[in-house]
Amino acid sequence: MSKRLDLTEGSILEKLLKLSLPIMGTSFIQMAYNMTDMLLVGKMGSDAVTSIIKGILLFTIFMFLFKTKKLYKVHK
């Protein structure tokens, strides 16, 4: 059985931390991955860095669209 998190009772700070820490952790890992890409590819020149930036942007847009679509299905 899955354990449900009741957000209406208890400490607000505790509930916010339980919700935000996984999101912040994954964001930090993604940012570190992208920075590593930029540092390694930066040695190849500005055109390579530009292509990495475009790839990161496209990945972010696709992830946003995927997650938004998934959330829309849940609430519908």
N, C-alpha and C positions, 0 to 999 in steps of 0.2 A: 504494500500500500504506500501511496505517496503521502508525505507529510506536508500539510498545508500551512502556509505562513499567514497568520491573522494580523493584518496591518492596522486594525482598529483598536487593539489593546496593547498595553505595555509601553515601553520607552520608545519615543520617536527616533532618537539617535540610533538606538540598537537596530531598529527596523530599516532605517536608511542605510546603515553600514552593511547590513545583510544583503540589501538590494544593490548597492552601488559598488561594493568591493569587487565582485566578479566582472562587472562591466569595466571598471577602471583597470583591472588586471589584464583583461584581453586587449583593451585599448593600448596599454603600455607595451604589451608584447608585439602588437601590430606596428606600433610606432618604432620600436627598437629594430624590428625586421626591416622596415622601410629605410631607416637611417643607415643600417648596415649595407643595404643595397646601394644607397646613394654614395656611401664612402668607397665601396669597392668599385663601383662603376664610374665614380668621379675621376678615377685615374685614366679612364679612356677618353675623356673629353666632354665638352659641353653638350654635344649632340646625344651622347649616350645618357647623360643625366636628364636631358629633356625627355627622352623616351621613357625613362623610369618614372618621371613625374607624371607623364600622361598615363602610364599603366596604373600607377597608384590611384590617380583620379578616377579612371574607369572602374577599377576594382571597388572603390568606395561607392560610386554611384550604383553599381550592380548590387552590392550588398545592401544599400539603403532600399532599393526597389524590392529586393527579395524579402527583406525583413518587413517592409511596409505591407507588401502583399500578404505575407503570412499573418501579420497582426490584423489585417482587414478581414481575413477569413475567420479568425478566432472570434472577433467581435460581431460578426454578421449573423 
